[in-house]
Amino acid sequence: MYQASNVYFICSFAAIGGGLFGFDISSMSGVLGTQAYKRYFGNPVSYRQGAITASMPAGSLVGSLVSSFIADKYSRKVALQISCLLWIFGSILMAASQNIGMLCTGRVICGLCVGIASSIVPVYQSEIAPKEIRGRVVSLQQWAITWGILIQFFIQFGAAQVGGGPSDPNQPESAFRIPWGIQMVPAFILLVGLFFFPYSPRWLASKDRWEEAIRVLASLHGDGDINHPKVLAQYQEIEEALRFEREQATSSFKALVAPRMLKRVALGMSIQMYYIVYIMEGAQIATPLATASIQYVINVVLTLPAIVFLDKWGRRPSLILGSFGMMTWLFISGALQQYYGQANTDLTRNADNSDITWIVLDNRPVSSAIVACSYLFVATFATTWGPVSWTYPAEIFPSKIRAKAVSLATASNWFWNMVLAFGVPPLLWNISYKMYYIFGAFNAAAFVHMALLAPETKGYTLEEMDEVFDSGLPAWKRYKKTSRLEELAREIEAGNLKVAIPLGGAAGTTAVANPEPIAATAEHEKTTHREVDMTSAPGPLSTGAPTEKPPATQAAL
């Protein structure tokens, strides 16, 4: 059966899972204002509408927490396929909803899908991609999210025009059933397409499926040649990392809360605590549809620079400059509203802004500046924290806990989504412009946090992250070290290191490597030509006494 081998194509296709996240974010925005929705579901407001809206992030929180168990046991690919089935089933329930209970059930099930997919897609992408382009391809997750938001928004806007339009009291139910039904299409495409995509080579290795792992590595990084130096070097590096993890003899849960790892877990979770602020109505400029659509377009377009350049300019500058920029726009917006706005009293209220407590009235330059700050906030987020918030957590953890740690990071995202879903409206109502100062302060804290604790990770393999975080260097000093992977590849290409790989299902085959540390020096290359076998019955990760090398299983340059 055909199996995709182009890394860009594989990671781009997997990012459809991120698109489902985007569909989720805007799955209600276009139907809330339609008469069909209000009439059919009894005009839900306040806590009832809050429960409908929050049911999906609640499901996503649970889905993200259980995602690691599915991904570690059944593979990253199968976990994504399970998430697709959940999305399809949940979308069917939503489209066929007869009451609020059925609608919430469908949204919870769709939320389970999004929780799993949003956790596992970055893990799958990071384990597939080489270090040189890992940031670029994992950033595709964020780009797919922005496209999902934009596409679903306009699908819902188009569907809202059925009958006499969104204000028609007799508008047909298709106004909300069409978009909720259409949203299952990308999940079906992803479900079927994944059958033609490889398993993660690192997951295969963790299950001792070494022959499959080396063939996937060869397909992805060596044009199918299992003797390619880079392929053999990656195989050797993965094997050594897994052996070390197993020698530690600690459970993945215990390793997750170990002091040296807890700092990374906290860092990954904090990066996922982002939010979106809506300012336009209070600024009293343009229309909600126009301003929201412009935001969505900005989000899509300005994520592209991050995809192209993230592996060049790095993760750390994006986190630091991004938090500083978002802090700046929030503080400016709050200040403009404070000094030029006014309470929305009975004298200034009208039917269009009766639910707003603070407005800037008849001051177009200030209103334009507030809206500009909102757009700049979105633009800053799109080029910095949006892509990095997926890339960084997916690459900083060792194989043993990667899926679990990323699931916790993503769960923090969904937890804060629920908190903000309930918290932002009353905050806007009760403290108005002061809310922007609060969120600006959070960004100021993020600026300090990232500057002090987030080291640069670009250019390192997943197996080298322990060295980066355990180097003892402060985060602002880059860990300078020749890539272990590149050293291995050079040694293999020069004939100084030979790697035995399992072919034909042969048992007891292992890596064959020089037991002494490899030094990338001319003297070493002249003198080191010894080969030592470490073959024993248990399999590739054994470290038994040297035995005779099985020649039929050796593949080396």
C-alpha positions in Angstrom: 0.0 0.0 0.0 1.2 3.5 -0.8 2.8 5.3 2.1 3.6 9.1 2.0 7.2 9.9 2.5 7.5 13.7 2.0 7.8 15.3 5.4 6.1 18.6 4.4 3.1 16.7 2.9 2.7 14.4 5.9 2.9 17.3 8.5 0.6 19.5 6.4 -2.0 16.8 6.1 -1.8 16.0 9.8 -2.4 19.7 10.5 -6.0 19.1 9.3 -6.5 18.1 12.9 -5.6 21.7 13.8 -8.2 22.8 11.3 -10.8 20.9 13.4 -9.7 23.0 16.4 -10.3 26.1 14.3 -13.8 24.8 13.3 -14.5 24.3 17.0 -13.5 27.9 17.9 -15.9 29.4 15.5 -18.6 26.7 15.5 -21.1 28.9 17.3 -20.1 32.5 16.3 -22.1 32.6 13.0 -25.3 31.0 14.2 -25.8 32.7 17.6 -27.4 35.7 15.9 -29.8 33.8 13.6 -33.5 33.7 14.3 -33.5 30.0 13.4 -31.1 29.2 16.3 -32.8 31.4 18.8 -36.3 30.2 18.0 -35.4 26.5 17.9 -33.4 26.4 21.1 -35.6 28.7 23.1 -33.5 31.9 22.8 -30.7 30.7 25.2 -29.0 33.5 27.0 -26.7 34.0 30.0 -25.8 30.8 31.8 -27.7 28.6 29.4 -25.8 29.9 26.4 -22.7 29.8 28.5 -23.2 26.1 29.1 -23.7 25.5 25.3 -20.6 27.4 24.5 -18.4 25.9 27.2 -19.5 22.3 26.5 -17.0 21.9 23.7 -13.9 23.2 25.6 -15.0 21.0 28.5 -14.9 18.0 26.2 -11.6 19.2 24.9 -10.1 19.4 28.4 -11.0 15.8 29.0 -9.8 14.8 25.5 -6.4 16.4 25.9 -5.9 14.6 29.3 -6.7 11.2 27.9 -4.9 11.7 24.6 -1.5 10.5 25.8 -2.8 7.2 26.9 -4.3 6.5 23.5 -1.3 7.8 21.6 1.3 5.9 23.7 -0.6 2.6 23.5 -2.1 2.7 20.0 0.2 5.2 18.2 0.0 8.9 17.3 -1.6 8.0 14.0 -4.4 5.8 15.4 -5.1 8.4 18.2 -5.7 11.0 15.4 -8.0 8.6 13.6 -10.0 8.0 16.8 -10.3 11.7 17.2 -11.7 12.0 13.6 -14.4 9.4 14.4 -15.4 11.3 17.5 -15.6 14.5 15.5 -17.8 12.9 12.8 -20.2 11.4 15.5 -20.3 14.7 17.4 -21.0 16.7 14.3 -23.9 14.3 13.4 -25.4 14.9 16.8 -25.1 18.6 16.5 -26.6 18.8 13.0 -29.5 16.6 14.1 -30.0 18.3 17.5 -33.6 18.2 18.8 -32.9 20.1 22.1 -30.1 21.8 24.1 -29.1 18.5 25.8 -28.5 16.8 22.4 -26.6 19.9 21.2 -24.3 19.9 24.3 -23.7 16.2 24.0 -22.6 16.6 20.4 -20.4 19.5 21.3 -18.8 17.6 24.2 -18.0 14.7 21.8 -16.5 17.1 19.2 -14.6 18.6 22.1 -13.1 15.2 22.9 -11.8 15.0 19.3 -10.3 18.5 19.5 -8.6 17.8 22.8 -7.0 14.6 21.4 -6.0 16.2 18.0 -4.7 19.4 19.4 -2.4 17.4 21.7 -1.2 14.7 19.3 -0.8 16.5 16.0 2.2 18.6 17.2 3.7 15.4 18.8 3.3 13.5 15.5 4.7 16.3 13.5 7.7 16.8 15.8 8.6 13.1 15.8 8.4 13.0 12.0 10.3 16.1 11.1 14.1 16.6 11.0 15.5 19.2 13.4 16.2 21.7 10.5 12.5 22.2 9.7 10.7 21.0 12.8 9.5 24.5 13.9 8.2 25.2 10.4 6.1 22.1 10.0 4.8 22.1 13.6 3.7 25.7 13.0 1.4 24.4 10.3 -0.8 23.3 13.2 -1.5 27.0 14.1 -1.9 27.9 10.4 -4.5 25.2 10.0 -6.3 26.5 13.1 -6.5 30.0 11.6 -7.9 28.6 8.4 -10.4 26.5 10.3 -11.7 29.6 12.1 -11.9 31.6 8.9 -13.6 28.9 6.8 -16.2 27.9 9.4 -16.9 31.6 10.0 -17.8 32.2 6.4 -19.7 28.9 6.0 -21.8 30.0 8.9 -22.2 33.5 7.5 -23.4 32.0 4.2 -25.8 29.6 5.8 -27.2 32.4 7.9 -28.6 33.9 4.7 -31.0 31.1 4.0 -34.7 31.9 4.1 -35.1 35.6 4.7 -31.7 36.0 6.4 -30.7 35.9 10.0 -33.4 38.4 11.1 -36.2 36.4 9.5 -38.4 35.1 12.4 -39.4 32.1 10.2 -35.9 31.3 9.1 -35.5 27.6 8.4 -33.4 25.3 10.7 -30.9 24.7 7.9 -29.3 28.0 9.0 -27.5 26.2 11.8 -27.7 22.5 10.6 -25.8 23.1 7.4 -22.6 24.4 8.9 -22.6 21.8 11.7 -23.1 19.1 9.2 -20.4 20.4 6.8 -17.8 20.5 9.5 -17.5 16.7 9.5 -15.9 16.7 6.0 -12.3 17.6 6.9 -12.4 14.9 9.7 -13.5 12.3 7.1 -10.7 13.3 4.8 -8.1 13.1 7.6 -9.5 9.7 8.8 -9.1 8.1 5.4 -5.9 9.8 4.5 -4.0 8.7 7.6 -4.2 5.1 6.4 -1.6 6.1 3.9 0.7 7.8 6.3 3.5 6.3 8.4 3.6 5.7 12.1 6.0 7.9 14.1 9.4 6.2 14.0 10.0 7.1 17.6 6.7 5.5 18.7 7.7 2.4 16.7 11.0 2.3 18.4 9.4 2.6 21.8 7.4 -0.5 21.0 10.6 -2.4 19.9 9.3 -2.4 16.3 12.8 -1.6 15.1 12.6 -2.9 11.5 9.5 -0.7 10.9 11.2 2.3 12.6 14.3 2.1 10.4 12.3 1.8 7.2 10.1 4.8 8.2 13.3 6.8 8.9 14.8 5.7 5.6 11.6 6.7 3.8 11.4 10.1 5.4 15.1 11.1 5.5 17.1 8.8 3.2 15.0 8.4 0.0 14.3 4.8 1.1 18.0 4.0 1.7 18.4 2.3 5.1 22.2 2.7 4.7 22.0 6.5 4.4 24.4 8.0 7.1 21.7 10.4 8.4 19.2 7.5 8.7 21.6 5.3 10.6 22.6 8.2 12.8 19.0 9.0 13.7 18.4 5.3 14.4 21.4 5.1 16.6 20.5 8.3 18.5 16.9 7.1 19.1 18.2 3.7 20.3 20.6 5.2 22.7 18.0 7.6 24.1 15.5 4.9 24.6 18.0 2.6 26.2 19.0 5.4 28.7 15.3 6.0 29.5 14.7 2.3 30.2 17.8 2.0 32.3 16.3 4.7 34.6 13.6 2.2 35.5 11.1 5.0 36.5 7.4 5.2 35.4 6.4 7.9 32.9 4.3 9.5 35.6 7.1 9.6 38.1 9.4 11.0 35.4 6.8 13.7 34.6 7.0 15.2 38.1 10.8 14.7 38.6 12.4 18.0 39.7 14.5 18.3 36.5 11.4 17.7 34.4 8.8 19.6 36.3 10.3 22.9 35.2 9.8 21.9 31.6 6.2 20.8 32.2 5.4 24.1 33.9 7.0 25.9 31.0 5.0 24.0 28.4 1.8 24.6 30.3 2.4 28.3 30.7 3.0 28.8 27.0 -0.4 27.4 26.2 -2.2 30.0 28.3 -3.2 32.3 25.5 -6.4 34.2 24.7 -8.3 36.3 22.2 -9.7 39.8 23.1 -12.6 41.4 21.3 -12.6 45.2 21.4 -14.5 46.5 18.4 -18.0 46.9 19.9 -16.7 49.1 22.7 -14.8 51.2 20.2 -18.1 51.8 18.3 -16.5 51.5 14.9 -17.4 49.4 11.8 -19.5 46.3 12.2 -18.8 43.2 14.2 -18.9 41.0 11.0 -16.4 43.3 9.1 -14.0 43.7 12.0 -14.1 40.0 13.0 -13.5 38.8 9.5 -10.5 41.2 9.2 -9.1 39.8 12.4 -9.4 36.2 11.0 -7.8 37.2 7.7 -4.9 38.9 9.6 -4.5 35.7 11.7 -4.2 33.5 8.6 -1.9 35.8 6.6 0.5 36.7 9.3 1.0 33.2 10.6 2.9 32.6 7.3 6.1 34.5 8.3 6.4 32.4 11.4 6.1 29.2 9.4 8.8 30.4 7.0 11.2 31.9 9.5 10.7 30.2 12.8 13.6 27.8 12.3 15.8 30.8 11.4 15.0 33.3 14.1 14.2 30.8 16.8 11.6 30.1 19.4 13.0 32.3 22.2 12.9 35.6 20.4 9.3 34.9 19.3 8.2 34.2 22.9 9.9 37.3 24.4 9.1 39.8 21.7 5.6 38.4 21.2 4.7 38.8 24.9 6.2 42.3 25.0 4.3 43.3 21.9 0.9 41.9 23.1 1.4 43.6 26.5 2.0 46.9 24.7 -1.1 46.8 22.5 -3.3 45.8 25.5 -2.0 48.6 27.7 -2.5 51.2 24.9 -6.0 50.0 24.3 -6.9 50.1 27.9 -5.4 53.6 28.3 -7.3 54.9 25.3 -10.5 53.6 26.6 -9.9 54.9 30.1 -9.1 58.5 29.0 -11.4 58.9 26.0 -14.3 56.5 26.9 -17.3 56.9 29.1 -19.8 54.8 31.0 -22.6 53.6 28.8 -25.4 55.2 30.7 -29.1 55.5 29.9 -28.3 58.7 27.9 -25.9 57.0 25.6 -27.5 53.6 25.3 -29.3 52.4 22.2 -30.5 49.1 20.8 -27.2 48.3 19.2 -24.9 48.7 22.3 -27.2 48.1 25.3 -25.1 45.2 26.5 -21.9 47.3 26.6 -20.9 49.3 29.8 -18.1 51.4 28.4 -17.8 53.1 25.0 -15.8 55.6 23.1 -18.4 57.9 21.7 -18.1 60.2 18.7 -14.3 60.1 18.6 -13.3 58.3 15.4 -9.5 58.8 15.7 -9.5 57.2 19.2 -11.9 54.4 18.1 -9.7 53.7 15.0 -6.6 53.6 17.3 -8.3 51.1 19.6 -9.3 48.9 16.7 -5.7 49.2 15.3 -4.4 48.0 18.6 -6.7 45.0 18.4 -5.4 44.2 14.9 -1.8 44.6 16.0 -2.4 42.3 18.9 -3.7 39.6 16.6 -0.8 40.2 14.2 1.7 39.9 17.0 0.1 36.8 18.3 0.0 35.2 14.8 3.7 35.8 14.1 5.0 34.8 17.5 3.0 33.0 20.2 0.5 31.3 18.0 2.9 29.0 16.2 5.4 28.7 19.0 2.8 27.7 21.5 2.5 24.4 19.6 6.1 24.0 18.5 7.8 24.5 21.8 5.9 22.1 24.1 6.0 19.4 21.4 9.8 19.4 21.3 11.2 19.9 24.8 10.3 16.6 26.4 11.9 13.2 26.2 10.2 10.4 24.4 9.0 8.6 27.5 6.8 11.5 28.7 6.4 13.5 25.5 2.7 12.6 24.8 1.7 13.0 28.5 3.5 16.3 29.0 2.1 17.8 25.8 -1.4 16.6 26.8 -1.0 18.5 30.1 0.2 21.6 28.3 -2.8 21.4 25.9 -5.2 20.7 28.8 -4.0 24.0 30.4 -5.1 25.7 27.1 -8.6 24.3 27.3 -8.9 25.0 31.0 -8.1 28.7 30.4 -10.5 28.7 27.4 -13.3 27.6 29.8 -12.3 30.1 32.4 -12.2 33.0 29.9 -15.5 31.9 28.2 -17.2 32.4 31.6 -15.0 35.2 32.9 -14.5 37.7 30.1 -18.1 38.8 29.6 -18.7 39.7 33.3 -15.2 41.3 33.4 -16.1 43.5 30.5 -19.5 44.3 32.2 -18.1 45.1 35.6 -14.6 46.5 35.1 -14.7 47.4 31.4 -11.3 48.9 30.2 -9.5 47.6 33.4 -9.7 44.1 31.9 -7.1 45.1 29.3 -4.7 46.2 32.1 -5.2 42.8 33.8 -4.4 40.9 30.6 -1.5 43.2 29.8 -0.1 42.4 33.2 -0.3 38.7 32.4 1.7 39.3 29.2 4.2 41.3 31.2 4.6 38.3 33.5 5.0 36.1 30.4 7.7 38.4 29.1 9.8 38.0 32.3 9.0 34.3 32.6 10.2 33.5 29.0 13.3 35.8 29.3 14.4 34.0 32.4 13.4 30.3 31.8 12.9 29.5 28.1 16.1 28.4 26.4 16.4 28.3 22.6 15.6 24.9 21.1 16.0 25.4 17.4 18.6 23.3 15.7 18.6 20.4 18.3 17.1 17.0 17.8 14.4 15.8 20.2 17.0 13.5 21.8 19.3 16.4 22.5 16.8 18.5 24.5 17.9 16.9 27.8 21.3 18.4 27.3 19.9 21.8 26.4 17.8 22.0 29.6 20.2 20.3 31.9 23.3 22.2 30.7 23.3 24.5 33.8 23.4 27.5 31.5 20.9 30.4 32.1 18.1 30.5 29.5 19.6 33.6 27.7 22.9 31.8 26.9 22.6 29.4 24.0 23.9 25.9 24.6 26.7 25.6 22.1 27.4 22.0 21.1 28.1 20.3 17.8 25.0 18.2 17.0 25.3 14.6 18.2 23.3 13.6 15.1 25.7 15.3 12.7 28.7 13.7 14.5 27.2 10.3 14.2 26.4 10.8 10.5 30.0 11.9 9.8 31.4 9.0 11.7 29.2 6.5 9.8 30.0 8.1 6.5 33.7 7.9 7.3 33.5 4.3 8.2 34.5 4.9 11.8 31.2 3.7 13.2 29.0 0.8 12.1 25.4 0.3 13.0 23.7 -3.1 12.9 20.0 -2.8 12.2 17.2 -5.4 12.5 16.1 -6.7 9.1 13.7 -9.5 8.3 12.4 -9.6 11.8 15.7 -11.1 13.1 15.8 -11.2 16.9 18.7 -10.1 19.0 20.1 -7.5 16.7 21.5 -4.3 18.2 23.3 -1.1 17.5 27.0 -1.7 16.9 29.0 1.3 18.0 32.3 2.4 19.4 31.8 2.2 23.2 34.0 5.3 23.7 32.6 8.8 23.3 32.8 10.1 19.8 35.1 13.1 19.5 34.8 15.2 16.4 38.5 15.6 15.9 41.0 14.7 13.2 43.0 12.6 15.6 39.9 10.6 16.5 39.1 10.0 12.9 42.6 8.7 12.3 42.7 6.3 15.2 39.2 5.1 16.0 38.2 2.1 13.8 37.2 -0.5 16.4 33.7 -2.1 16.3 32.1 -3.7 19.3 28.9 -5.8 19.2 26.5 -5.6 22.1 24.1 -8.3 20.8 22.0 -10.4 23.1 18.7 -12.1 23.0 16.3 -9.5 24.5 16.6 -7.1 21.5 18.0 -3.8 20.3 18.1 -2.1 23.7 20.0 -4.8 25.5 23.5 -4.2 26.8 24.7 -7.8 27.2 28.2 -9.1 26.7 29.8 -8.8 23.2 29.0 -11.7 21.0 29.6 -12.6 17.4 28.0 -10.2 15.0 25.1 -11.7 12.9 26.3 -10.6 9.4 22.9 -11.0 7.8 21.5 -8.2 9.9 24.2 -5.6 9.5 23.6 -2.6 7.3 26.4 0.0 7.4 28.6 2.2 5.3 
